[in-house]
Amino acid sequence: MSEQSVDSESGAPVISLSVVKQNIALTGFMAVGKSTVARQLARRLKRRFVDLDRAIEKSAGLKVKQIFRQKGEAHFRHLEKETLARLLCQQGLVIATGGGVVTDQQNLDLLREKAFLICLTASTEVLLRRAGKGANRPLLRGPDRKARIEELLTQRADKYASAHASIDTTDLTVDQVVEKIIAVLNTES
Ligand code: S3P
């Protein structure tokens, strides 16, 4: 990794003003590691971490899978849009978004305007492995999880490709992804 300047008081990596002012948001497919990476990135940059799904759950008083089950996907997308717009009124956040938020063009436009948007990618095999067997992701239910992932990835490819930057995490550890993001932020500044 190239040499990096750090803030003498906080020890956080120094990122230039144009990026510091904005939010940093992570997009990418379910289970790619957005929340884990965003939490660690926020810690490194001494910024506030927000997970969009957790923020939705907090205001709805229900888990994501309960919202899907009890009220349907359309209602979840409505809450997701509202919560995203509310969060993006703030500055200086590191936001882990849900993998489907960018399927709404207005959400994508707003993210691109109010945040530096980074897409995390990984091979289908790695996504399958990282997703595990858990039932917390309603959109991955079904007999053939691999086919479902491939189907959604195809549908969403152009949306994910609209991020400001993209990082393939297939062979990287969380630490390595965080370092790559910091390097990207520095070159973009
Ligand atoms: C979704 C991704 C989920 C969650 C919801 C829908 C999607 O978040 O928002 O289940 O449409 O890709 P993660 O990407 O954090 O799993």
Residues whose N, C-alpha, C, O or C-beta is under 5 A from the ligand:
A	BS01	S3P	G28 F29 M30 A31 D53 T97 G98 G99 G100 N136 R137 P138 L139
